[in-house]
Amino acid sequence: MSGLKGKIVGVAADRQSEAICTLLQKKGAEAVAYPSQGKQQLNQDISAQNVRDYIQLEFDWVILTTGIGAKTLEDASIEHGLEQHFIQKLQKETLAIRGSKTVRWLQEKELQPALVSEDGTMENLVAALPRGGETSRVFLQAYHQDDALWQETLEGLGYDVYVSKPYAFDPPKQSVTDRLRESIIAQSLDAVVFTSKTQVLNVFAEQKHEMVQSFNNGVIAVAVGKITAGQLREQGITYVVEPEVQKMGAMVVELERYYRTSQEQRLEVTTGVIKGNE
């Protein structure tokens, strides 16, 4: 019997919500989508200028942080007839990479990184970078999360930082995040799945205290990815279900395991009480 049978699970993801809901439903759960990421907006004009600047300037390091960011820059280079120059320059660069999708994009282009974040976080990547010198420059493909913080951190390491912002996110629909908050506070959901730091920040932008209380007293917070899990803990949530493999299927398996283990423990306690009263 599935540990998810009869559970009601909220899903805060946008693009992946349908796939996640399907996986949960196959395990017997009722899945409800509350898309909280916000619509992604590609900054095409900015990306084109970023590509031109990148080709013309010299950099000691090129930091690519997301697959969609790298792909958007590539698309801009194609649109403006600069693809060959763009890829050839990347082949000669010292590349530092964050994220599995970014790694896959590099593999498709047969590019070799010098550094890859071991746990997928910017913290790990930046910690591995050497200090810069007087004329050191880094190209940072930002990903709409703590952009100013990472620029400041890299500047603190001695780099002049060129920040590329190929995309951004519009705020999610207020009515959707309001419904999710209400459901969490009322504890009408058994669990809520988050797949990005942005979703966490958007949902916890209001009524944070009440939601943290609900998560710490019944509602289960579920995260895909260490960054997402870390952001949930930063909000004050004491326990987060997260899979070792940062994928949707592994997340569903881990959540099912959590509930199955909890049910078995309750059964053991109940059985023990009954035997003790015989």
C-alpha positions as CSV (number, residue, x, y, z in Angstrom):
1,M,0.0,0.0,0.0
2,S,1.4,3.4,-1.0
3,G,2.2,5.8,1.9
4,L,0.8,8.6,-0.2
5,K,-2.7,7.1,-0.6
6,G,-5.3,9.7,0.6
7,K,-2.7,12.5,1.1
8,I,-3.4,15.9,-0.3
9,V,-0.2,17.5,-1.7
10,G,0.2,21.1,-2.9
11,V,2.7,21.7,-5.8
12,A,4.2,25.2,-6.0
13,A,6.1,24.5,-9.3
14,D,5.1,26.1,-12.6
15,R,6.5,24.4,-15.6
16,Q,6.8,21.0,-13.9
17,S,3.6,21.1,-12.0
18,E,1.6,18.8,-14.4
19,A,4.4,16.1,-14.4
20,I,4.8,16.2,-10.6
21,C,1.0,16.0,-10.0
22,T,0.8,13.0,-12.3
23,L,3.6,11.2,-10.4
24,L,1.8,11.9,-7.1
25,Q,-1.6,10.8,-8.4
26,K,-0.1,7.5,-9.6
27,K,0.9,6.9,-6.0
28,G,-2.6,7.6,-4.7
29,A,-2.3,11.2,-3.6
30,E,-4.5,14.0,-4.5
31,A,-2.3,16.7,-6.1
32,V,-3.2,20.4,-6.3
33,A,-1.1,22.8,-8.3
34,Y,-0.4,26.3,-7.0
35,P,2.1,27.7,-9.5
36,S,4.2,30.1,-7.5
37,Q,7.3,30.7,-9.7
38,G,6.0,33.5,-11.8
39,K,6.2,33.7,-15.6
40,Q,9.7,33.6,-17.0
41,Q,10.6,36.5,-19.3
42,L,13.6,36.2,-21.6
43,N,15.5,39.4,-21.9
44,Q,16.4,39.1,-25.6
45,D,17.8,42.6,-26.2
46,I,19.9,42.4,-23.0
47,S,21.1,38.9,-24.0
48,A,22.2,40.2,-27.4
49,Q,24.2,43.0,-25.8
50,N,25.7,40.5,-23.3
51,V,26.9,38.3,-26.2
52,R,28.4,41.2,-28.0
53,D,30.2,42.4,-24.9
54,Y,31.3,38.9,-24.0
55,I,32.9,38.4,-27.5
56,Q,34.7,41.8,-27.3
57,L,36.0,41.7,-23.7
58,E,38.5,39.5,-22.0
59,F,37.6,37.4,-18.9
60,D,39.6,35.3,-16.5
61,W,36.5,33.2,-15.6
62,V,33.1,32.7,-17.2
63,I,30.4,31.6,-14.6
64,L,27.3,29.9,-16.1
65,T,24.6,29.2,-13.6
66,T,21.6,27.8,-15.4
67,G,20.9,25.9,-18.5
68,I,18.2,28.3,-19.6
69,G,20.5,31.2,-19.1
70,A,23.3,29.7,-21.3
71,K,20.7,28.6,-23.9
72,T,19.2,32.1,-24.0
73,L,22.6,33.6,-24.6
74,E,23.3,31.0,-27.3
75,D,19.9,31.8,-29.0
76,A,20.8,35.5,-29.0
77,S,24.1,34.7,-30.6
78,I,22.4,32.7,-33.3
79,E,19.8,35.4,-34.0
80,H,22.5,38.0,-34.5
81,G,24.9,35.8,-36.5
82,L,27.4,35.5,-33.7
83,E,27.1,31.9,-32.8
84,Q,30.4,30.8,-34.1
85,H,32.3,33.6,-32.3
86,F,30.3,32.9,-29.1
87,I,31.0,29.2,-29.0
88,Q,34.6,29.5,-30.1
89,K,35.3,32.0,-27.4
90,L,33.7,29.7,-24.8
91,Q,36.0,26.9,-26.0
92,K,39.0,28.9,-24.9
93,E,37.6,30.2,-21.6
94,T,38.0,29.0,-18.1
95,L,34.5,27.9,-17.2
96,A,32.9,27.6,-13.8
97,I,29.5,25.9,-13.8
98,R,26.5,25.5,-11.4
99,G,23.6,23.2,-12.0
100,S,23.0,19.9,-13.8
101,K,21.1,21.5,-16.7
102,T,24.0,23.9,-17.3
103,V,26.4,20.9,-17.3
104,R,24.2,19.2,-19.9
105,W,24.2,22.3,-22.1
106,L,28.0,22.3,-22.0
107,Q,28.1,18.6,-22.9
108,E,25.9,19.3,-25.9
109,K,28.4,22.0,-27.0
110,E,31.4,19.8,-26.2
111,L,32.7,22.4,-23.8
112,Q,34.9,21.5,-20.8
113,P,34.4,23.3,-17.5
114,A,37.3,24.0,-15.1
115,L,35.1,24.0,-12.1
116,V,31.7,22.5,-11.4
117,S,29.8,23.1,-8.2
118,E,29.8,19.8,-6.3
119,D,26.4,20.3,-4.7
120,G,24.8,22.6,-7.2
121,T,25.0,25.7,-5.1
122,M,26.7,29.1,-5.8
123,E,28.3,28.9,-2.4
124,N,30.2,25.8,-3.3
125,L,31.2,27.2,-6.7
126,V,32.4,30.6,-5.4
127,A,34.3,29.0,-2.5
128,A,36.4,27.0,-5.1
129,L,37.3,30.1,-7.1
130,P,40.9,31.6,-6.6
131,R,41.2,35.2,-5.7
132,G,41.5,37.6,-8.5
133,G,44.2,40.1,-9.2
134,E,44.2,43.8,-10.1
135,T,42.9,43.3,-13.6
136,S,40.9,40.1,-13.1
137,R,37.4,40.1,-14.7
138,V,34.6,37.5,-14.5
139,F,31.5,37.1,-16.7
140,L,28.6,36.1,-14.4
141,Q,25.5,34.7,-16.0
142,A,23.0,35.6,-13.2
143,Y,19.9,33.6,-12.5
144,H,17.5,36.0,-10.8
145,Q,18.5,34.8,-7.3
146,D,20.7,36.9,-5.1
147,D,22.4,38.5,-8.1
148,A,23.6,41.5,-6.2
149,L,25.0,39.2,-3.4
150,W,27.1,37.1,-5.8
151,Q,28.3,40.2,-7.6
152,E,29.4,41.7,-4.3
153,T,31.0,38.4,-3.2
154,L,33.0,38.1,-6.4
155,E,34.1,41.7,-6.2
156,G,35.3,40.9,-2.7
157,L,37.5,38.2,-4.2
158,G,39.1,40.8,-6.4
159,Y,37.2,40.5,-9.6
160,D,35.6,43.1,-11.8
161,V,32.2,41.5,-12.5
162,Y,30.2,41.7,-15.7
163,V,26.7,40.7,-14.9
164,S,24.6,39.1,-17.6
165,K,20.8,38.8,-16.9
166,P,19.3,36.8,-19.8
167,Y,16.0,36.3,-18.1
168,A,13.8,37.3,-15.2
169,F,10.6,36.2,-13.5
170,D,7.3,38.2,-13.2
171,P,5.6,37.8,-9.8
172,P,3.1,34.9,-9.6
173,K,-0.6,35.5,-9.5
174,Q,-1.5,36.9,-6.1
175,S,-4.7,34.9,-5.9
176,V,-2.8,31.6,-6.4
177,T,-0.2,32.3,-3.7
178,D,-3.0,33.5,-1.4
179,R,-4.9,30.2,-1.8
180,L,-1.7,28.3,-1.1
181,R,-0.9,30.3,2.0
182,E,-4.5,29.8,3.2
183,S,-4.3,26.1,2.7
184,I,-1.0,25.8,4.5
185,I,-2.2,27.8,7.5
186,A,-5.5,25.9,7.7
187,Q,-3.4,22.6,7.4
188,S,-5.8,21.4,4.7
189,L,-2.7,20.1,2.8
190,D,-0.6,17.2,4.0
191,A,2.5,18.4,2.2
192,V,3.7,21.1,-0.2
193,V,6.3,20.5,-2.9
194,F,8.7,23.3,-3.8
195,T,11.2,23.0,-6.8
196,S,13.0,26.4,-6.6
197,K,14.2,29.0,-4.2
198,T,12.0,31.6,-6.0
199,Q,8.9,29.7,-5.2
200,V,9.8,29.6,-1.5
201,L,10.5,33.3,-1.4
202,N,7.3,34.2,-3.2
203,V,5.1,32.0,-1.0
204,F,6.7,33.2,2.3
205,A,6.6,36.9,1.3
206,E,3.4,37.2,3.4
207,Q,2.1,35.5,6.6
208,K,5.5,33.8,7.2
209,H,5.0,33.2,10.9
210,E,1.7,31.4,10.5
211,M,3.0,29.3,7.7
212,V,6.2,28.3,9.5
213,Q,4.0,27.2,12.5
214,S,1.9,25.0,10.2
215,F,4.9,23.4,8.6
216,N,6.4,22.7,12.0
217,N,3.2,21.3,13.3
218,G,1.8,18.9,10.6
219,V,2.3,20.1,7.0
220,I,5.3,18.5,5.4
221,A,7.7,20.7,3.4
222,V,9.2,18.9,0.4
223,A,12.1,20.2,-1.7
224,V,13.7,19.2,-5.0
225,G,17.2,20.5,-4.8
226,K,19.6,21.5,-2.0
227,I,19.1,25.2,-2.7
228,T,15.4,24.9,-2.4
229,A,15.7,22.9,0.8
230,G,18.1,25.4,2.3
231,Q,15.8,28.3,1.6
232,L,12.9,26.4,3.4
233,R,15.1,25.9,6.4
234,E,16.1,29.6,6.3
235,Q,12.4,30.4,6.7
236,G,12.4,28.5,10.0
237,I,11.1,25.1,8.9
238,T,12.7,22.4,11.1
239,Y,12.2,19.4,8.9
240,V,12.3,19.2,5.1
241,V,11.8,16.0,3.0
242,E,14.4,16.1,0.2
243,P,15.8,13.3,-2.0
244,E,19.5,12.7,-2.5
245,V,19.0,12.7,-6.2
246,Q,17.6,16.1,-7.2
247,K,14.8,14.8,-9.5
248,M,11.0,14.8,-9.4
249,G,10.7,11.0,-9.4
250,A,13.2,10.7,-6.5
251,M,11.3,13.3,-4.6
252,V,8.0,11.4,-4.9
253,V,9.7,8.2,-3.7
254,E,11.2,10.0,-0.7
255,L,7.9,11.5,0.3
256,E,6.2,8.2,0.0
257,R,9.0,6.6,2.1
258,Y,8.5,9.3,4.7
259,Y,4.8,8.7,5.1
260,R,5.2,4.9,5.0
261,T,7.9,5.0,7.7
262,S,5.7,7.3,9.8
263,Q,2.7,4.9,9.5
264,E,4.9,1.9,10.5
265,Q,6.2,3.8,13.5
266,R,2.6,4.7,14.6
267,L,1.5,1.1,14.1
268,E,4.4,-0.1,16.3
269,V,3.5,2.4,19.0
270,T,-0.1,1.4,18.9
271,T,0.7,-2.3,18.9
272,G,3.0,-1.8,21.9
273,V,0.4,0.0,23.9
274,I,-2.2,-2.7,23.2
275,K,0.2,-5.5,24.2
276,G,1.2,-3.6,27.3
277,N,-2.4,-3.4,28.4
278,E,-3.1,-7.1,27.9
